[in-house]
Amino acid sequence: MRIRVRRTGGFAGIERRAEVDTSGRPDAHELQTLAQRVLASGRGTPPTGVPDGFRYEITVDGRTVHAADPRLTEDERELVTRVLKEGA
């Protein structure tokens, strides 16, 4: 499973992207389960955010959902944090 996160917005407006391929990872099942929960509860269109807040585009195997600060769910926040930290 490929999980891609694109973060835009923020005070400086700097875009950040990262992608993780779960194949062969020891935490693959955990990441895949988390990604499925995010897809199930995600929005198909970008939500209204706050000024200088981050907006997120989360794509899992070609399916995209959107989220925005400060209204990220716990699952969205965890997935975004893990992918942006580990992705290349």
ZADO-1210 file (C-alpha; in nm, 4 decimals, padded with zeros to 6 digits):
<atoms>
<atom x="00.0000" y="00.0000" z="00.0000" code="MET" pos="1"/>
<atom x="00.1282" y="00.3467" z="-00.0876" code="ARG" pos="2"/>
<atom x="00.0352" y="00.6300" z="00.1453" code="ILE" pos="3"/>
<atom x="00.1077" y="00.9857" z="00.0340" code="ARG" pos="4"/>
<atom x="00.0584" y="01.3042" z="00.2342" code="VAL" pos="5"/>
<atom x="00.0703" y="01.6574" z="00.0972" code="ARG" pos="6"/>
<atom x="00.0634" y="01.9414" z="00.3490" code="ARG" pos="7"/>
<atom x="00.0026" y="02.2999" z="00.2384" code="THR" pos="8"/>
<atom x="-00.0658" y="02.6274" z="00.4146" code="GLY" pos="9"/>
<atom x="00.0758" y="02.7349" z="00.7444" code="GLY" pos="10"/>
<atom x="00.2264" y="03.0706" z="00.8270" code="PHE" pos="11"/>
<atom x="00.5099" y="03.0383" z="00.5727" code="ALA" pos="12"/>
<atom x="00.2999" y="02.8614" z="00.3094" code="GLY" pos="13"/>
<atom x="00.5654" y="02.5955" z="00.2499" code="ILE" pos="14"/>
<atom x="00.4384" y="02.2747" z="00.0894" code="GLU" pos="15"/>
<atom x="00.5639" y="01.9432" z="00.2189" code="ARG" pos="16"/>
<atom x="00.5125" y="01.5996" z="00.0622" code="ARG" pos="17"/>
<atom x="00.6058" y="01.2502" z="00.1698" code="ALA" pos="18"/>
<atom x="00.5191" y="00.8969" z="00.0697" code="GLU" pos="19"/>
<atom x="00.5481" y="00.5625" z="00.2458" code="VAL" pos="20"/>
<atom x="00.5236" y="00.2188" z="00.0855" code="ASP" pos="21"/>
<atom x="00.4094" y="-00.0299" z="00.3475" code="THR" pos="22"/>
<atom x="00.5471" y="-00.3327" z="00.1591" code="SER" pos="23"/>
<atom x="00.7907" y="-00.5236" z="00.3769" code="GLY" pos="24"/>
<atom x="00.7632" y="-00.2886" z="00.6732" code="ARG" pos="25"/>
<atom x="00.7324" y="-00.4429" z="01.0194" code="PRO" pos="26"/>
<atom x="00.4491" y="-00.1980" z="01.0969" code="ASP" pos="27"/>
<atom x="00.2719" y="-00.2517" z="00.7623" code="ALA" pos="28"/>
<atom x="-00.0484" y="-00.3928" z="00.9113" code="HIS" pos="29"/>
<atom x="-00.0724" y="-00.1067" z="01.1617" code="GLU" pos="30"/>
<atom x="-00.0209" y="00.1610" z="00.8936" code="LEU" pos="31"/>
<atom x="-00.2657" y="-00.0069" z="00.6556" code="GLN" pos="32"/>
<atom x="-00.5336" y="-00.0283" z="00.9254" code="THR" pos="33"/>
<atom x="-00.4793" y="00.3365" z="01.0168" code="LEU" pos="34"/>
<atom x="-00.4948" y="00.4408" z="00.6499" code="ALA" pos="35"/>
<atom x="-00.8207" y="00.2496" z="00.5977" code="GLN" pos="36"/>
<atom x="-00.9787" y="00.4256" z="00.8980" code="ARG" pos="37"/>
<atom x="-00.8681" y="00.7637" z="00.7614" code="VAL" pos="38"/>
<atom x="-01.0166" y="00.6841" z="00.4195" code="LEU" pos="39"/>
<atom x="-01.3435" y="00.5675" z="00.5751" code="ALA" pos="40"/>
<atom x="-01.3907" y="00.8862" z="00.7763" code="SER" pos="41"/>
<atom x="-01.2222" y="01.1358" z="00.5401" code="GLY" pos="42"/>
<atom x="-01.3736" y="01.4121" z="00.3322" code="ARG" pos="43"/>
<atom x="-01.3777" y="01.4046" z="-00.0456" code="GLY" pos="44"/>
<atom x="-01.3447" y="01.7822" z="-00.0690" code="THR" pos="45"/>
<atom x="-01.1131" y="02.0148" z="00.1207" code="PRO" pos="46"/>
<atom x="-01.2724" y="02.1378" z="00.4447" code="PRO" pos="47"/>
<atom x="-01.2651" y="02.4971" z="00.5590" code="THR" pos="48"/>
<atom x="-00.9571" y="02.5526" z="00.7684" code="GLY" pos="49"/>
<atom x="-00.8307" y="02.8413" z="00.9735" code="VAL" pos="50"/>
<atom x="-00.6011" y="03.1248" z="00.8609" code="PRO" pos="51"/>
<atom x="-00.2392" y="03.0044" z="00.8571" code="ASP" pos="52"/>
<atom x="-00.3529" y="02.6486" z="00.9376" code="GLY" pos="53"/>
<atom x="-00.2298" y="02.3429" z="00.7560" code="PHE" pos="54"/>
<atom x="-00.4384" y="02.1593" z="00.4968" code="ARG" pos="55"/>
<atom x="-00.3743" y="01.7964" z="00.4131" code="TYR" pos="56"/>
<atom x="-00.4309" y="01.5788" z="00.1103" code="GLU" pos="57"/>
<atom x="-00.3992" y="01.2115" z="00.2056" code="ILE" pos="58"/>
<atom x="-00.3833" y="00.9608" z="-00.0795" code="THR" pos="59"/>
<atom x="-00.3916" y="00.5858" z="-00.0246" code="VAL" pos="60"/>
<atom x="-00.3503" y="00.3691" z="-00.3340" code="ASP" pos="61"/>
<atom x="-00.5058" y="00.6355" z="-00.5569" code="GLY" pos="62"/>
<atom x="-00.7956" y="00.7342" z="-00.3299" code="ARG" pos="63"/>
<atom x="-00.7700" y="01.0845" z="-00.1812" code="THR" pos="64"/>
<atom x="-00.9291" y="01.2460" z="00.1230" code="VAL" pos="65"/>
<atom x="-00.8767" y="01.5927" z="00.2683" code="HIS" pos="66"/>
<atom x="-00.8335" y="01.7327" z="00.6181" code="ALA" pos="67"/>
<atom x="-00.7420" y="02.0641" z="00.7803" code="ALA" pos="68"/>
<atom x="-00.6166" y="02.1938" z="01.1117" code="ASP" pos="69"/>
<atom x="-00.7447" y="02.2265" z="01.3768" code="PRO" pos="70"/>
<atom x="-01.0076" y="01.9601" z="01.3027" code="ARG" pos="71"/>
<atom x="-00.7892" y="01.6574" z="01.2331" code="LEU" pos="72"/>
<atom x="-00.9138" y="01.3344" z="01.3828" code="THR" pos="73"/>
<atom x="-00.6709" y="01.1373" z="01.5995" code="GLU" pos="74"/>
<atom x="-00.6287" y="00.8851" z="01.3161" code="ASP" pos="75"/>
<atom x="-00.5583" y="01.1587" z="01.0600" code="GLU" pos="76"/>
<atom x="-00.3075" y="01.3282" z="01.2905" code="ARG" pos="77"/>
<atom x="-00.1247" y="01.0020" z="01.3610" code="GLU" pos="78"/>
<atom x="-00.1084" y="00.9004" z="00.9934" code="LEU" pos="79"/>
<atom x="00.0057" y="01.2448" z="00.8784" code="VAL" pos="80"/>
<atom x="00.2734" y="01.2596" z="01.1478" code="THR" pos="81"/>
<atom x="00.4078" y="00.9141" z="01.0691" code="ARG" pos="82"/>
<atom x="00.4151" y="00.9606" z="00.6920" code="VAL" pos="83"/>
<atom x="00.5717" y="01.3086" z="00.7013" code="LEU" pos="84"/>
<atom x="00.8324" y="01.1842" z="00.9490" code="LYS" pos="85"/>
<atom x="00.9211" y="00.8613" z="00.7672" code="GLU" pos="86"/>
<atom x="00.8402" y="00.9409" z="00.4056" code="GLY" pos="87"/>
<atom x="01.0952" y="01.0265" z="00.1452" code="ALA" pos="88"/>
</atoms>
